[in-house]
Amino acid sequence: MTTEPPRWFKSSYSDNGGACVEVATNLATTHDTVPVRDSKNPQGPALALTPGTWAAFLGGVQQGAFTTA
């Protein structure tokens, strides 16, 4: 049995300022997980979110729920 590796990517909106995350959505359908990691530490830990949790997070971002003061 082969396991598909995550295909990591950063948003095209990332300005390379160092505060980026990478996401691998290719595993959502086959493994029911969306890994997310810190782009500055690609060998470090990754969060394993469910597709529903990832969608809720993106919805919150789009609605401005995570603003900085």
N, CA, C and O of each residue as an XYZ file, in Angstrom:
276
protein
N       0.843     -1.181      0.000
C       0.000      0.000      0.000
C       0.888      1.244      0.000
O       1.846      1.321      0.769
N       0.584      2.191     -0.834
C       1.340      3.436     -0.872
C       0.513      4.548     -0.238
O      -0.715      4.561     -0.321
N       1.199      5.453      0.379
C       0.550      6.596      1.004
C       0.944      7.845      0.245
O       2.126      8.095      0.005
N      -0.042      8.616     -0.126
C       0.228      9.865     -0.837
C       0.824     10.882      0.133
O       0.266     11.110      1.207
N       1.944     11.492     -0.228
C       2.533     12.501      0.660
C       1.778     13.825      0.538
O       1.132     14.086     -0.477
N       1.860     14.646      1.563
C       1.230     15.967      1.464
C       1.925     16.804      0.402
O       3.149     16.769      0.274
N       1.138     17.553     -0.357
C       1.681     18.514     -1.325
C       1.473     19.904     -0.724
O       0.388     20.479     -0.811
N       2.514     20.418     -0.127
C       2.438     21.673      0.616
C       2.412     22.877     -0.324
O       3.072     22.880     -1.363
N       1.644     23.895      0.054
C       1.671     25.152     -0.682
C       1.358     26.310      0.250
O       0.722     26.143      1.291
N       1.820     27.486     -0.152
C       1.513     28.734      0.546
C       0.573     29.541     -0.326
O       0.562     29.392     -1.548
N      -0.194     30.371      0.288
C      -1.107     31.241     -0.429
C      -0.344     32.175     -1.364
O       0.773     32.598     -1.063
N      -0.950     32.484     -2.479
C      -0.349     33.462     -3.386
C      -0.369     34.860     -2.769
O       0.291     35.765     -3.280
N      -1.113     35.047     -1.683
C      -1.153     36.328     -0.985
C      -0.004     36.476      0.007
O       0.181     37.550      0.579
N       0.767     35.419      0.216
C       1.900     35.493      1.137
C       2.935     36.454      0.567
O       3.292     36.389     -0.610
N       3.405     37.342      1.428
C       4.379     38.332      0.951
C       5.799     37.980      1.364
O       6.686     38.830      1.308
N       6.025     36.744      1.777
C       7.340     36.261      2.178
C       7.881     37.041      3.373
O       9.092     37.199      3.522
N       6.974     37.528      4.226
C       7.383     38.257      5.419
C       7.717     37.354      6.587
O       8.079     37.843      7.657
N       7.604     36.047      6.408
C       7.989     35.117      7.451
C       6.859     34.641      8.334
O       7.080     33.781      9.187
N       5.666     35.160      8.167
C       4.535     34.757      9.007
C       3.538     33.942      8.187
O       2.344     34.241      8.177
N       4.025     32.928      7.510
C       3.177     32.153      6.601
C       2.941     30.747      7.139
O       3.740     30.203      7.900
N       1.839     30.193      6.725
C       1.579     28.782      6.975
C       1.501     28.089      5.624
O       1.231     28.716      4.600
N       1.741     26.791      5.642
C       1.589     25.969      4.453
C       0.480     24.966      4.738
O       0.286     24.544      5.878
N      -0.236     24.594      3.700
C      -1.350     23.676      3.835
C      -1.259     22.624      2.737
O      -0.758     22.895      1.645
N      -1.742     21.433      3.030
C      -1.738     20.339      2.051
C      -3.169     19.813      1.917
O      -3.558     18.868      2.603
N      -3.940     20.430      1.035
C      -5.348     20.047      0.883
C      -5.538     18.769      0.086
O      -6.655     18.257      0.013
N      -4.476     18.237     -0.514
C      -4.617     17.040     -1.338
C      -5.005     15.803     -0.525
O      -5.422     14.801     -1.104
N      -4.877     15.852      0.795
C      -5.211     14.695      1.624
C      -6.631     14.757      2.193
O      -7.058     13.838      2.892
N      -7.359     15.826      1.899
C      -8.692     15.998      2.478
C      -9.650     14.880      2.083
O     -10.364     14.351      2.934
N      -9.674     14.522      0.829
C     -10.612     13.512      0.360
C     -10.183     12.100      0.718
O     -11.000     11.299      1.171
N      -8.922     11.791      0.520
C      -8.460     10.418      0.717
C      -8.168     10.065      2.170
O      -8.288      8.903      2.556
N      -7.781     11.061      2.991
C      -7.402     10.781      4.372
C      -8.219     11.561      5.395
O      -7.982     11.433      6.596
N      -9.176     12.364      4.941
C     -10.027     13.174      5.808
C      -9.203     14.046      6.752
O      -9.544     14.211      7.924
N      -8.119     14.597      6.224
C      -7.271     15.484      7.022
C      -6.695     16.588      6.140
O      -6.448     16.396      4.950
N      -6.490     17.740      6.755
C      -5.850     18.874      6.087
C      -4.681     19.303      6.970
O      -4.881     20.032      7.941
N      -3.463     18.860      6.646
C      -2.299     19.255      7.451
C      -1.945     20.726      7.229
O      -2.014     21.237      6.110
N      -1.567     21.391      8.314
C      -1.159     22.794      8.281
C       0.133     22.899      9.085
O       0.237     22.336     10.174
N       1.125     23.627      8.543
C       2.399     23.765      9.259
C       2.961     25.170      9.084
O       2.524     25.928      8.219
N       3.923     25.495      9.910
C       4.647     26.764      9.865
C       5.659     26.697      8.729
O       6.502     25.800      8.703
N       5.587     27.623      7.803
C       6.495     27.586      6.649
C       7.953     27.818      7.040
O       8.857     27.424      6.303
N       8.196     28.452      8.194
C       9.567     28.680      8.636
C      10.191     27.418      9.226
O      11.411     27.337      9.367
N       9.362     26.437      9.569
C       9.848     25.218     10.200
C       9.199     23.997      9.534
O       8.396     23.310     10.165
N       9.536     23.721      8.273
C       8.866     22.641      7.542
C       9.117     21.248      8.110
O       8.353     20.326      7.824
N      10.160     21.076      8.902
C      10.411     19.773      9.525
C       9.735     19.654     10.887
O       9.770     18.594     11.510
N       9.130     20.725     11.340
C       8.471     20.726     12.645
C       7.096     20.089     12.584
O       6.733     19.477     11.579
N       6.339     20.227     13.648
C       5.018     19.589     13.718
C       4.029     20.238     12.766
O       4.183     21.392     12.364
N       3.024     19.474     12.423
C       1.919     19.972     11.594
C       0.617     19.703     12.328
O       0.466     18.673     12.986
N      -0.311     20.621     12.216
C      -1.653     20.398     12.740
C      -2.416     19.547     11.735
O      -2.303     19.760     10.528
N      -3.178     18.601     12.217
C      -4.008     17.766     11.343
C      -5.464     18.156     11.575
O      -6.091     17.720     12.540
N      -5.989     18.977     10.682
C      -7.364     19.450     10.802
C      -8.291     18.597      9.953
O      -7.868     18.010      8.957
N      -9.549     18.532     10.347
C     -10.536     17.892      9.485
C     -10.890     18.887      8.375
O     -10.705     20.092      8.549
N     -11.387     18.408      7.258
C     -11.796     19.344      6.205
C     -12.841     20.358      6.692
O     -12.813     21.517      6.278
N     -13.759     19.931      7.564
C     -14.759     20.854      8.100
C     -14.158     21.942      8.966
O     -14.579     23.097      8.902
N     -13.172     21.577      9.776
C     -12.489     22.560     10.618
C     -11.711     23.546      9.759
O     -11.714     24.747     10.029
N     -11.045     23.043      8.726
C     -10.296     23.917      7.809
C     -11.251     24.884      7.118
O     -10.948     26.071      6.998
N     -12.396     24.392      6.664
C     -13.380     25.252      5.995
C     -13.904     26.318      6.961
O     -14.085     27.471      6.569
N     -14.148     25.941      8.218
C     -14.623     26.909      9.211
C     -13.557     27.974      9.475
O     -13.882     29.155      9.607
N     -12.298     27.568      9.553
C     -11.205     28.526      9.744
C     -11.147     29.509      8.576
O     -11.058     30.718      8.786
N     -11.196     28.996      7.353
C     -11.159     29.884      6.179
C     -12.337     30.845      6.172
O     -12.191     32.016      5.823
N     -13.518     30.340      6.564
C     -14.689     31.221      6.652
C     -14.473     32.332      7.662
O     -14.850     33.477      7.416
N     -13.862     32.003      8.806
C     -13.566     33.021      9.806
C     -12.579     34.054      9.298
O     -12.729     35.246      9.568
N     -11.576     33.609      8.567
C     -10.606     34.538      7.975
C     -11.314     35.476      7.004
O     -11.096     36.687      7.040
N     -12.147     34.933      6.152
C     -12.856     35.749      5.168
C     -13.804     36.754      5.813
O     -14.058     37.825      5.261
N     -14.321     36.401      6.976
C     -15.247     37.316      7.684
C     -14.526     38.284      8.612
O     -15.172     39.110      9.257
N     -13.200     38.199      8.690
C     -12.421     39.120      9.517
C     -12.409     38.767     10.996
O     -12.167     39.638     11.831
N     -12.663     37.515     11.336
C     -12.735     37.100     12.731
C     -11.379     37.085     13.420
O     -11.321     37.052     14.649
N     -10.296     37.109     12.669
C      -8.956     36.992     13.246
C      -8.136     38.238     12.927
O      -7.121     38.148     12.236
N      -8.547     39.353     13.403
C      -7.824     40.599     13.144
C      -6.824     40.854     14.268
O      -6.986     40.356     15.382
N      -5.811     41.619     13.969
C      -4.826     42.013     14.985
C      -5.095     43.442     15.401
O      -5.542     44.267     14.604
N      -4.822     43.715     16.635
C      -5.076     45.070     17.157
C      -3.906     45.977     16.914
O      -3.947     47.150     17.286
